[in-house]
Amino acid sequence: MVSSLRLVSCVLVFAGILAAAAPACAQIALKFGHIVDTNHPIHTSGVAMGEHIARCTNNNVRVDIFPSSQLGNESALNDQIRIGGVDFANSGASFLSRNFVHLGVSSLPYIFRDRNHALAYSSSDVMKELAAGWEKATGQHILGVYYSSAFHVFAQEPFVKPDEMKGKKIRVPDAPSWMVFFRAINAVPTPMALGEVYLGLRQGVVDGANLPLAVSTSIKAHEVTKVVSMTFHQMEMGMLLTGAHVKRRLSADQWKCVEEGGRLYSLRAQEGNVKAEDELRDQMTKASLIRFVDVDMAAYQKATASIIDDKVKAGEFPQALVDRIRAIR
């Protein structure tokens, strides 16, 4: 009888030890929400990041990815980062400029000479300083910055010259800086979540949509539009965000793995976006999915030339910041 009691006692003690140790060994699950389909570089790069973090932390940290706006649109995801409802989100400088206005300087129409200029900016000291300013203003972390893509206008008709877009309702993401270009050419920027764009175009709620090529294919915009006017009016910077709550949950070594994963994510996303821009036009043209039209770029640049100067005069951006970006080679 005494022997049995001792055995039961030992079992209970051992079970208690296991129960106490379980929380320390439990896998930490982190949520990554984004707004595009699983074939987009944002998603595939997120998968690569998750694999790295799992491997680096001996599977003590995992990343669960929720694509296609399952956890909300871009604005909602940014809000959830702040309150800890989401652990990672992909966003653009345009959205983040709501909390740190200078970060939106890269979203101004034609501030970059070309894609090489935008690529150089994405890893420049200027960008690093702006990212640090955003982190100081919000308390959140930018794990990586990358060239996202150039934006064009998908519609039923071409807009070779800016005056041809006058009065047209063009879908834009719900952030103020996206509206600047279209207002300058007298179009009507119409905020709309990405998940609503396909139906909005099909039903004629909007006359066109402001989209990059890779995103357009992920939502099948070519099924409900006929022409892409290649305006290159904005070259957006993509950013991988995480909240301060994530760093608090992790050990120093685990956080280092997350930072490494963020750098890998940015590298893969940028490579994927550049490749998509280089290949998609030819692929879509050969498949007769949509017609590409080269616009009168000089006319568009002239029509929007005063935007940057007006922003500087209004005190929104320092002239020195604009000059530093223009000087990047």
Helices and strands as residue ranges (DSSP letters): H 2-25, E 28-33, H 41-56, E 61-66, H 74-83, E 88-92, H 93-96, G 101-107, H 115-122, H 125-138, E 141-155, G 162-165, E 169-172, G 176-178, H 179-184, E 188-191, G 194-196, H 197-202, E 208-211, H 213-218, G 221-223, E 227-242, H 244-249, H 252-286, E 291-294, H 297-303, H 306-313, H 319-326
